[in-house]
Amino acid sequence: MDKIKSHILQEWPSTFRVQTEDANNIIGLPHPFSVSAVNRETIFQEMYYWGTYFTNTGLISNGFLEQAKNNVDNMLYMIGRFGYVPCANKTWLTVCSQPPFLSQMVADIYEQTGDKVWLKKAYDGLCVEYNFWQKERMTKSGLNRYYGVEFDVKEFAEEFCNRTKRPFPPKEEELAYAESSIAGCESGWDFSSRCDMYNQECNWVDLNCLLFGIEKNMAYFCDELGCDATIWEERANRRAELIRKLMWNDELGVFCDYDYVNKKQKTLISQAMYYPLYVGLATKEEAEKTVEALKKLEYRYGVSACENREDIRLLQWDYPYNWPCQQYLTVRALERYGYIEEAKRIAKKNLELMRLNFEKTGRLWEKYNVVTGEITHAVDYNTPPLLGWSAATYLYFLHLVEE
């Protein structure tokens, strides 16, 4: 067996945690939950929302279906408790959610179990989550944004300045800084140059594609449960039309984030341009152009979070950083539209990158540098050794190139 795969399968059970009652800032969950880090002394000792999606893909395909289902059931529990899935099961991380991947997690579990009683319960919970995004994150453009639930303005304004290397704002600008900070945190891309640092004023292409994915998944669940899927299909079609109208940039050949306040597109090309392919929203022609634009992101060791431009701030979700979750989504997007050669090329680059660093350290890591192939220690915080999305991505790419 591949030695990194052997390492992952041996270590993964050590990332399962049990805590059923609230204590020490951790929100108790009814089932064992997955964390990203093996070492209990490092950061990431809670279950993060979108990170768990990637973890679950690896768990399901490698004999840990029960734990993957536990993770989903825990998120459904948190919807019942909070009305949304918090960023993580930590008290101070309930200030926002994260990219909404839960409907896809539910679809992945249902594909394995065929349990319609469980699916009905999950469907009801997903309706609550969908209503949260539609009620709390809708904008006047008709598309959605990232934001927060309740947050301390001064605290988040200061965090934003510290992490983006900005001077502290005058009192009258604190709220705008705090809003950008909390929106960036909810996006998972904390932080990037994508929206010129006005995160709260943008309809993010990845978020709206994920909501399109929810609408399509809910239509599928309705078909499976014998109920009318019409409303979900109508919602998906309406969203696709708006995404295409407001976000498609024919000159660049990619989907772009949309500034709904100033009614214009942001033109920084980022890995998020692959979400329309990942969820199946892009047309064949749009997909072809998007794949052509891959050259602006692809480097020696994979896909950069965004293109290299003079105006980027070199934040941890900018060039030249390689995040395994982004590599996974890009490869799956390419596969979905039949670009198998390109998908395998990206997968092989990432396998080489992870193996190179595993030989040096005996670990997988949270993020890397796409140009040098090094571990990115000095951005925002010391990069921890990680299983989570790094392990899941490695396992999927290993399977892909061996087919």
N, C-alpha and C positions, 0 to 999 in steps of 0.2 A: 504494500500500500504506500502511496505517496506520503512522505514523512510529515508534511505540513497537515495533510488531511488526518493522519493518525493523531497528531498533536491536538487538532481541533476536537475530534470526536472524544478524545480522552479528557480534555479540559472543559468541554462545554457544560457537563453537569455541575461543575464548580461555580458556574454563573447563575444557577437557579437559587432563588432566595425564598424563604418562608417568613412572612410576618403578617398576621391576621388582624392585629390591633394597631391603631395609630400610636407611634412612639418615636422619640428622637428625630422629629421632623419627617419621618417616613409615614406615608399613608398606608394603613393596613389594607391588604387585599385578600380576598377569600381563597385564592389558589396560589400555588408557587408561581413566582414571576421571574423573568429573565432580566439580568443586567448585562452591561456590555463588557465590563472589566473583570478579569480573573482575580487580580490581587485586591483583597478587601481594603487595603490601605490606600488605594488610589481613588480618583474621582470616578463618577459614573457608577454609583452603587444603588441606583434606582432604575425603574423601568421607564425608559423614554418612549414617547408615542411613536414617532416615525422611524426611529432606529429599530424598534421591535418588528416593524414590517420586514425589514431585510433579514433580521435574525430568524424570523419565522420561516422565510423561504428556505433557509438552510436547515432548520430544525425538521421541517416537514419532509424534505427530500433525503434526510439522513437518519431516520428512525426515531425522531423525537416528536411525533405528532401530538402526543398527549400534552407535552409542555407547550407546544405552539397553541393548542386549543386553550390551555390555561391562561396564556397571555391574552388571548382574545376575550375570554370570559371575564378577566380582570378589567379590561377596558370597558366592556359592557356594564360591569358593576360601577365603574367610575362615571359613566354616562348617567346611570340611575341616581348617583349621589350628587353629581355636580351639574348635570345637564350638558356636559361636553367631556371630551377626553383631555385632561390636563397635559401639559408638556411632559410631566413625569409624576410619579406617585411620591412627591415630596411637597411638603406644605407650602413652601415659598415658590414652588414652580406651578402652582395652580393659577398664577396670574395670567396665563395664556394657554393656548392649545399648541398644536404643531401640525405640519402638513397632514391632511386627513386621508390616511391610507387604510382605515379600518375596514371599509367595505371590501377592499381587495383581500385583506386578511380573512374576512368572513368567507369570501368566495373560495379562497385557497383551502380553508378547512372543510367547507361543504363539499368541495370536489373530492376530498378524501373520504368523508364519512357518509354523505348522502342523507344526513339526519335532518328531516324537514321540521321536526318539532323544535330542534335547536335553531334551525334557520329562521323560523317564525319569531322566536325570541330575539335573535340577533337583528332581524329586520325591524322590529319595533324599536330597538335601541338605536339603530342607524337612522330611523326617522327623526328621533330626538336630536341626534348629532347634526343631521342635515338642516333641521330647523334652526339650530344654533348658528350655523354658518350663514344661513339665509337672513336671519333676523339681526344678528350682531355684527356681521361682516359685509353686508351689502352696501354698494355705493350707488351714486346717481347715474353711473354709466350702465348699470344693469349687471355688472360683474362684481366680483368680491375682492376684498383686501384682507391683509393680516392686520391684527390689532391686539388688544389685551382685554382682560376682564376687569380687574381692579388693581391699580399699581401706584406706588409712591412716586410722584413726579420727580422730586429732587433726586431720589435714589437712582432712578432709571436714566435721568439726564446725565448724572455723574458717570454712571456705568458706560453710557454711550460715548462720552468724551474720553474716558480712560481707554476704552477698547478700540476706538477709531482715531486715537491720537489727535483729538481736537481740543482747543482751549475751552474752558467752561463757559457756558453761554450767559448773557445777562438774564436777569430774572424774568423778563418778558418773553424770552425764547425757551425757557426751561420746558414748558409743556410740549412744544414741537419736538425738542430733542428727546424727551421721554417717550413720546408717541412713536418716534422713529425707532427708538431702542426696543420698545416692547413689540412693535411690529416685526422688527428684525429677528427678535428672539422667537416669535411664533413661527416665522418662516422656516426656521432651522438653519438659515444662511446667516448666522450671527457672527460676523457681519460681512457684507459685500459692498461693492461699488455699483451694483446693478441699478439702483433707483436714485443715484446721486445723493444717497444718504437720506432721502425723503421716503422712507419705506412705507409710511402710513398713507401716502398720497398716490400709491400705485396699485393697479390691478395686476397681480403677479401671474405670469403665464402658467407657471407650475401649479399654483393654487387652483386656478380656474379649470385647468385640465383635470386635476384630481377631482374637482366637483362634477365635471362632466363624467368622469369615471364612476363616481358614486351614482349618478343618475342612470347610467347604463347598467351598472350592477344591480341597482334596485329594480329596474325593469326585468332583468333576468331573474331575480329572486321572486318577483311577482309571478312570472311564468311558471316557475318551479312550485310555487305555493298555490297556484290556481286562482290568482286574483288579477284584476285589470291593471296592466302595465302602461296604459295610454298616457297618464299624466307624467310618468317618468320619461317616456320617450319624447314627449312634447318639451319637457324641460331640457333634456339633453340637446334636442335639435335647436331650441332657442339659444342655448348657451354656445353651441358650436357656431351659429351664425354670428353672434356678438364677438366671439373670440376671433373669428376670421375677419370680421369687419374692422375691429379696433386694434388687433395685435399682429396681423400678417403684414410683413414688410417685403414687398415684392423685389425691391432694389437689393436688399440684403439677402433675400431668400430664406428668411427665418421668421418665426413668431417672436415678438418683442413684448416686454412689459409695457403697460399703458398707464401713463400719468393722467388720471381722470380729473384732476384739479385743473391742469393746464391743457388738457385735451390733446396730448401728443404722445408719441411713442418714445421709449427709451431705446437707444440704439446700441448699447453695449451687448455684444453677443456673448451668451453664457450657455452653460450646459442645460439650462432650463428649456432651451429651444427644442430639446428632444422629448419633452413631456407630451406634446401633441401626437407624436408618433407612438410613445409608450402607451397612451390610452386609446389609440386608434382613431383620433379625431382628424388627422391630416389627410388630405387627398394624396393620390399617387404623385401628382406634380409637386405639391408642397413638400412631400417627403423627399423627392428627388433633389430639390433645391437645398433642403436642410442638410442632406447628406453631403452635398457639394461643399457646404459651409463648414464641414467637419475639419477641414484643413486649418481653420483659424483657431481650433482648440486642441488639435492632436499634436503630441510631442513624443519624445523618446520613450517615456514611461506612462503613456496613457493620455486621458482627456483632462485638460485644465478646467477649473471652475468657470473661468471666463477668459476672453481673449486678452492678449497683451497689448494694452493701449497706454499712452502717456498719461491719461487722466485717471487711471485707476489708483486706488489708495494702498494697494498691496496688503489688503486685509486677508483674513484666513480663508475666506470663500472667494478669493480672487485668483488670478494668475500669480504664481505658478503652482498652485496647490491641487493635488490629486486626492479626492475623497472617494473611498471605495463605493459608497452608496451611489455616487454620480456615475461611476464606471459601470455599475450594475444596470442602472436605468438606461444609460446610453446603449449598452449592448442589447438589452431586451427590446429597446425601441428599434434598433437596426434589424434585429431578427424579425420583429413583427411585420416589417415591410419588405422582407426578403433580401436584405443586405447582409447575407451570411458571411461573405468574405471579409467585409469591413468589421462585422461583429467579432469574428475570430481574431482579427488582427489586434483589435483593442484588448480583447481578452488575453492574448499571448503577451502583450506588453505589460499588462498588470500582473500576470503570473510571474513574469521575470522580475518585476519590481518587488513583489512580496517575497519571492524566494531569495533575492539578493539580500534583503534586510533580515530575513529569517536566519540566513546563514551567519550573519553578523551578530544577531541579538537573541535568537531563539524565540522570537515573538512576532506576532502580527501587530500592526499599529493603526491608530485612528486615521491618520492622513500622511501623505508623502509629498515629495516635490517631483513634478512631471518632467522637469528638465535634468536635474542632477541625480534623481533616484534616491535621494536621502530622506530620512525621517525629518519632518518639520517640527523641530523642538521649540523654536523661539517665537511662535505666533500666538498671541493671546494667553496661552498657558502651556505648560510642558505637556507635549503630546503623550498620552498614556498608551501602554500596550493594551491591545483590545482584541476581543473576539467579535461579538456583535456583527455589525455589517461587514467588517473586514473578513471574518471567517466565512460568512455566507457568500460573499462575493467570490472569494477564492474557490470555494467548493463548486459554485455554479460555473465559473470559468474553466475549472479543471474538467468538469463534465462536458462542457461545450467543445473544448478543443480535442477531447478524446473520442468524441462521437465518430 
